[in-house]
Amino acid sequence: QVGNWFVRKDEHPDGLKDVLAEVKKSGLKFLLWFEPERGHAGTELVEQHPDWFYPADGFYLLIKLEQDEVREYLFNMLCKFIDDFDIKCYRQDFNMPPLRSWRMADEKERIGIHEIKYITNLYRLWDDLLEKYPDLVIDNCAAGGRRIDIEMMARSVPIWRTDALCDTNRDPDILQAQAFGINRFLPYSGGACKRKNDTYGTRTTYAAAYVGSWWNVNNPTPSDEEFQWMADRCNEYFLIRPYFSCDFYPLENSGWSHLHTGWNAYQYDRPEGHDGMIMVFRRRNSTCVTSVFELGGIEADRTYTFTDIDTKEERVITGKSLIEDGFVMNMPEKHSSKIILYRS
C-alpha cells in the first residue's frame, strides 16, 4: 500500500485515533512508520502523479525526490500526519535499491547527478521537519541500517539498525557482536531478538533503543509464565536504560566466529554519578570460565560496590585494586549472561 497515504478505515474506523488515545493513556509517545520514497502501481499517489515516479524497476516505483515539488508534497503530507496524530517519532523506511533508477535517468556526461540531487533533497526534507518540529525524533530504518552514514546520523537515530534479526530463530550473537562494534561511534541505536525465554538472547538486544518482539502471527500466544518472563526482561531493561547514554568501553570480544567460542563484554560508565554497568556474555562453545577486565572510568581513591542483578550478590573492591588487578568475572555456564551494576 505504499503510495496510499491515508489511514485504512476498514482496519481503523477511527483513523488511528483509538490507538493514539491508548498511547497517551499509557504515558507513552506515538511512533508512526512511513516509507514515502516508494510507490506501488495502482495506489493513489502513483495514479494521481505518475510523472513523480521513475519507470518501474521491479515490483515498486521510486519517487523522484530530487524534484522540489515532490519534496514539498512529502513535507506537507508528513506535517499533516504529525499534527493530526501528535507524532513524536517519525520512522522513515526505505526498502528498494535506487541506483539503477538514478543511472538510467542520468545523461552520459552527468552520471550521478540524479543521485546527488535526490540525496540533497532527502536531507532538506528532514531538515525542514526538524526545523518545524524541533522535538521530533526521526527513526532511520532503510531496510535495517542501510543509511547509517554521518549526514543521516546528524539528523536521526536507527531504532532498528539491522534486519539480521528479522528471523525468529536467528543467532543473537550476531546482534551482540554488532553492538560491540557500533556502540563505539553510534550510541543511539537498537535491534531485536525474538527468542522467547532466552534471557541471553534478549540481553544481547539491550541498547539505547530496544525492541521487544517475542511473538507474532507465526507464534502462539505466550503462556502466563512467558508473559512473566517478558515482564521481567522489560523491568530489567528500564532499570539499566539510563546507562546507555553514558561512556562506552569495549572490554572483550574474543574468538568471534561462527564457532561461538569466545566471550563478549562491554561497560557503560557514568562519571558524574560514579556508577555504571557491565554486560558480559559467555558464548555457547566457549571453554573459558574466567576473564579479567580492565574497566574504564575507575578512580584509584574510590571504593566500588558491584552487584549482580540476577543473584543480588555484592562485591566491594577498591579503585586501586581494579586498576592494578582488573575486575575478575567467573561464568561457569556456557551460553550465559551477566549484568553487573556498580556504584561508588
Secondary structure as UniProt FT lines:
FT   TURN            2..3
FT   TURN            9..11
FT   TURN            13..16
FT   HELIX           17..25
FT   TURN            26..27
FT   STRAND          30..34
FT   TURN            36..37
FT   STRAND          38..39
FT   TURN            41..42
FT   HELIX           44..48
FT   HELIX           50..52
FT   STRAND          61..63
FT   TURN            65..66
FT   HELIX           68..85
FT   STRAND          87..92
FT   HELIX           99..105
FT   HELIX           108..110
FT   TURN            111..112
FT   HELIX           113..132
FT   TURN            134..135
FT   STRAND          137..140
FT   HELIX           142..145
FT   TURN            146..147
FT   HELIX           150..153
FT   TURN            154..155
FT   TURN            164..165
FT   TURN            168..169
FT   HELIX           173..182
FT   TURN            183..185
FT   STRAND          190..193
FT   TURN            196..197
FT   HELIX           199..203
FT   TURN            204..205
FT   STRAND          209..212
FT   TURN            217..218
FT   HELIX           224..240
FT   HELIX           241..245
FT   STRAND          247..253
FT   TURN            254..255
FT   TURN            258..259
FT   STRAND          263..270
FT   HELIX           271..273
FT   STRAND          275..282
FT   TURN            284..285
FT   STRAND          290..293
FT   TURN            300..301
FT   STRAND          303..308
FT   TURN            309..311
FT   STRAND          314..318
FT   HELIX           319..325
FT   STRAND          327..330
FT   STRAND          336..343
//
